[in-house]
Amino acid sequence: MNTPSELKYTKDHEWIKIEGNVATIGITDFAQGELGDIVYVDVDTVDDDLEGAAVFGSVEAVKTVSDLFLPIAGKVIEFNSQLEDQPELLNTDPYGNGWIIKLELADGADHSELLTAEEYQAIIG
């Protein structure tokens, strides 16, 4: 299972890469494997200020729909428009071209619930 060590993770199987005041967020390799073939990504929260753990969108796979949870509080500033025509990028490149949103971090956003790669690996086994 691919779990890059430079990223942080959540128990809900999202990853987050924080660069300055902007975070890039997607789903983990484990999550895409559990979901199967992803056919649609729905994010209608661009320009919204959201609390950590809020639902920011959903991913539809052939057999199920799964909510996406924000790892940390902030304002959704960008949706990966490539996913509109190529939702399968979440399956083929979850940590690269398959990113889902960019988030401007809220002042004082709480990082304490984020997991290291090792902690996340322990959860998923």
Long-range contacts (C-beta under 8 A, 24 or more apart in sequence): 1-29, 1-30, 1-33, 1-121, 1-124, 2-29, 2-94, 2-95, 3-28, 3-29, 3-30, 3-117, 3-120, 3-121, 4-95, 4-117, 5-116, 5-117, 5-118, 7-95, 7-117, 8-71, 8-111, 8-114, 8-115, 8-116, 9-114, 9-115, 9-116, 9-117, 9-119, 9-120, 10-69, 10-71, 10-113, 10-114, 10-115, 11-113, 11-115, 11-123, 12-69, 12-71, 13-124, 14-68, 14-69, 14-70, 14-71, 15-94, 15-95, 16-71, 16-72, 16-114, 18-105, 18-111, 21-104, 21-105, 22-77, 22-102, 22-103, 22-104, 22-105, 23-71, 23-72, 23-74, 23-102, 23-103, 23-105, 24-99, 24-101, 24-102, 24-103, 25-56, 25-70, 25-71, 25-99, 25-100, 25-101, 25-102, 25-103, 26-90, 26-94, 26-95, 26-98, 26-99, 26-100, 27-59, 27-68, 27-90, 27-94, 27-98, 27-100, 28-94, 28-120, 29-94, 29-95, 30-124, 31-66, 31-94, 32-90, 32-91, 32-94, 32-98, 35-59, 35-61, 35-64, 35-66, 36-61, 36-62, 36-63, 36-64, 37-61, 37-62, 37-88, 37-91, 38-87, 38-88, 38-90, 38-91, 39-87, 39-88, 40-87, 41-83, 41-84, 41-87, 41-90, 41-100, 43-68, 43-76, 43-79, 43-100, 43-101, 45-76, 45-101, 46-76, 46-77, 46-78, 46-79, 46-101, 47-75, 47-76, 47-77, 48-75, 48-76, 49-73, 49-74, 49-75, 49-106, 50-74, 50-75, 50-76, 52-109, 52-110, 52-113, 56-101, 57-100, 57-101, 59-87, 59-90, 60-87, 68-100, 70-103, 71-113, 71-114, 72-103, 72-105, 72-106, 72-109, 72-110, 72-111, 72-114, 73-105, 73-106, 73-109, 73-110, 74-103, 74-104, 74-105, 74-106, 74-109, 75-103, 75-104, 75-106, 76-101, 76-102, 76-103, 77-101, 77-102, 77-103, 77-104, 78-102
